[in-house]
Amino acid sequence: MSSTNEDKTEDQPRWLTNIENNIKEELEEFPSEPRYYEIADGAETEQREPPEYGAAYKLNSIADVVFEAVRDVFYTTLEHDRLAKLLIGIKKGAVAEYDTENPQFVYHNWGLETIASGSWNASHEPIWTEAWINTSSLISKLYNEGLLDTDGPIWLTWDFVVAFEKLTKGDVASDAGRQAQVLAPINHILLAGEPFADEAKVAADGRILELNAAKWKLWASKIKEIADAVDDGARWDLMSQAQKAFDEMVRLYPEAFE
């Protein structure tokens, strides 16, 4: 590699380097079938079967790139929002049915949800990291816009259960891993509190995890404890974010606190 290319690699953000490396690995493994960046074109040359016509596979490939990149993109940045809006925009711009005479993209949930599920599961590690915060925040942003509506409520609920009921070791005032762990559900409220509160208000039979007024009040109390336990110098502005999340939980579901 030339010194110019080396300088370029050093200057570019880590998430972009990771994307380039992932694409290079894919091309080495599948040199004749690069998978990225095509959505609706090429209908006559691809093997497409109704009703999906390969659309879900295209979405799956794009989502794979987004979720890989977002691990290294901080969740409050414009770049993180753009990655989320890429997937949101694909759904909003999709048509209801595929027309062979006028091929346009049709949205199929599984193309996104399989990648989101794998990323969400892989992010639950013994040591909670900033990559976990960035990934979980992407899930929050997608869920808030009507994506991941099948598994999203389950994932958000589980993050609350793990953070506040099951894996609670570590001093939240000083332990960076514990702070990252609890920030994920806090961000779920700040980024997707409204649809999640609506879900909590619905008495649904057969839920995998318990989500109701009692749980909502319990988790809010745990978040308030965090706001009171940390100081204003905590990582990721945790004290302020926790207080905002508590206030939002009270606002969104006041009946839970009566």
N, C-alpha and C positions, 0 to 999 in steps of 0.2 A: 504494500500500500504506500502511496506517495505521501510526503509530508503534508501536502495540501489536503488530501483525503483524511489524514489523521487529525489535522486541525479541525476539519469540518465535523468529524465524529465527536471530538471532544467538546465542540461548541453546542451541538444540538442536544435537546433534552433527552433524558433516558428513555422516556416512553416512545419517542420516535425511533431511537436506536433499536429498541425491543421489537417494534413493528417490522423494521427492515430485516432484522435477524430472523423473525418468524416467517416472513415471506420468503426469504432466501432458503430456509429449511424446507418449506413446503415445495418450492420449485425443485429442490434437489430430490425430494421424495416423489413428487408427481410432476416431472418436467414437461409432460405434454398436456397437462390439465391445470394450469393456474386457476385458482378458484375465486379470487377476490375481485371486487369492484364492478361486477356485472349484475344487473338485476333483471331487466326485461328483454334485452336484446338477444338476438341469436336464436329465436324460437324455431327456425327451420333446421338448424344444424344440431340441436341438442335433443336428447331423448327426454321428452316431457310427457308425463302421463296425467290425464285429468284425475281429480279436479285441481291439483296443485301445479302441474306443469313445471315442476322444479323450483317454484318460487320459494318454498320453505328452505330448500337447500341453499339458495342464494342468501336469504336472510340469516341462516345459520352461519354462513361463512363471514358475513359482515359483522354479526354479533360477536363472533369469536375474536375478531380483530379489536373490536371496541372494548370488550371485557378484558382482553390481555393488556391493552394500552392503558386502560383507566386505573389499573393498579398503581401506576407511577404518576398519575395526574391528581393533584390535590383537589378535593371535592368542592372547594369554594371558588375555584378558578373558572375563568371563561372557557378554557379548554375542556374542562370536565363537563360544563353545561353543553358545549358543542357536541361532545361525544354522545351525551344523552339525547340531545335534540336530533342527532342523525337517526337514531333508532325510532324516536317518536315521530319524526317527519316521514319515515318510511311507512309507518302505519297510517298516519293521517293522509298521506298521498296515495294510498292503495285504493284499488277499485274493488267492487264486490265480487265480480266474476271475471275469469280470464276469457278474453275474446281473441281467437286466432287471427281475425282480420285486423284487429287493432290491439296488439299485445301490450298490456300494461301490468304492473305488478299487483299481485293479490296477496294480502297478508295472511299468513298462517301461523298461529301462536307457537306451535312446537319449534319452529325454526329459531325463535328467540329463547323460549323457555328452557330448552335443553342446555344451551350455553349458560344461561343465567343460573340454572340449577347447579351445574358443575362448578361454576365460579363461586357461588354462595357456599356450597359444601366444602370446597377446597380452602376457603378463607377461614374456616373455623379451626384454628390451630391452637396448640397449647400456649404459644406466645402471640398475643394479639398485636398487630402491627398497623402502621398507617395505610398499608395496602388494603387491609381489611376495612378500614374506614372508607376509603375511596370506592371499593367495590360495593359495600352495603349502601353507600349513598347513591350510587348509580341505580341500584335496585329501587331505592326510595323514589327517586326522580321518575323512573319508568312507571312504577306503580301509581304514582300520583296522576299520571297522564293516561291512565286506563290500560296500560300494558301490564302483563304479569298478573292479571286479575284472578287467575285460577290459583296459582301457588303463592303469589305475593303476600296475601294475608297470613298464610301459614308461616312463611319465612320471617315476616316481621314479628309475629307472635312468638316464634321460637327464639328469636334474638332477645326479646324481653325476658322470656323464661330463663334462658341461659345466663343472662347478665345479672338478673335480680333474684333468681330463685335457686339455680343449680350450681353454677360456677362463680362463686362470689369471693374467692380468695384474693388477697392483695389489698394493700392500703390505697384507696382511690386518691388520697391526698398526695401520694408520692410515687406510686407504681405506674409507669408509663403503659405497661400492658393492660392493667386494669382500667386505666383511663380510656384507652383505645376501645376496650371491650364495651364499656358503658356508653361511649359516645355514639356507637352505632344505633342503638335504640333511641337515644336522644335525638339523633338526626332523623330517624324515621318519623318522629312527631313533627319536627320542624320542616321536613321536606314533603311528608305525605300524611300529615296528621288528620286531615279531613276525611279522606276515604277510609283510613284505618279506624277512625272514630265511628263512622257510619257502619262499618263492619261489626264493631263491638256492640253497637246498639241493636243489632239484629239477633233474635233468638233462633239460631240455626241448629237443627239436630244433626248428629253425625259428624260434628267437627272433630278433627284430629287433635287439636289443642283448645283448651278452654280460653275463651275470649268474651268477656262480659263486663258489667259495671264494677263488680268486685275486683276483678283483675286490673281493670283500668285504674281504679283508686289505689290499689296496692302499688302498682308500678309508678304512679305519680308520686306517691309518698317516698319511694326509693330514689326517684330522681331529685326530689326536694332535699333528701338527705345528702345527696352528692353536692348539690348547690351550696349547702351549708358547710360541707366538710372541706371543700377545696378553697384555695384563695385565688385572687384575681391574676396570679402569676402562673396558674396551672396551664399545662399544654392545651393547645387547640381552643383556648378561651373557654375551658370547660365550665367554670363557675357560671359565667353569663349564659352559655348555651343551655345548661341544665335548668337554670331559673326560667329561661324563656320557654323551654319545653314543658316545665311544670305548669306555668301560667296557661300555655296553650292547651294542655290536657284538661284543665279546669274549664276553659272557655268552650272547648269542643264538646265536652260531655259533662255538663254541670250536674245532671241528675245522678251521676255516679258518686257525687260528694254530698248528697243530701242525707 
